Amino acid sequence: MKIVRITLAVDDIDEMVAFYNEAFQCGLVAVAGSPVYVGLCAGVVFQLCPNSLAGVVAEQNRHQIRLAVGDPEQIAVAVVTAGGAVVNRSGNGDRLVIGVSDPEGNTMELVPE
């Protein structure tokens, strides 16, 4: 079993495409004839879909994604620079976990590889 695609329903497609391309280098591009964007995040197909199309009703995300990255501090800076936020930190050294969020409040955890 493996994950083959992650789709995230978003309210502001342009802002979120820019955020994920800048912070995580997802390479999101528009799918021809569609309001959907697709790229790669951590080697998995990553798709952004306008929530007006998906119709998701949620006050906050219902997922938790943990990304193992070379330098969590560096990625956290990229997240903030791109318009996201650091929401929490725990641990130290190789046990460091940095919680970050995108501009719409979807959270992820960053840990060292």
Number of C-alpha atoms within 10 A of each C-alpha: 3 5 8 9 15 13 14 17 20 22 16 14 17 12 15 24 22 17 22 24 17 16 20 16 14 22 16 21 14 14 12 8 6 8 12 18 20 20 21 18 19 12 11 14 16 20 22 24 22 19 15 11 12 12 11 13 9 7 7 10 14 8 9 11 11 14 17 14 14 12 12 20 16 11 18 21 15 17 22 17 13 20 18 23 19 17 13 11 13 9 9 8 8 9 10 16 22 22 21 23 19 20 19 15 14 17 21 20 21 22 21 16 10
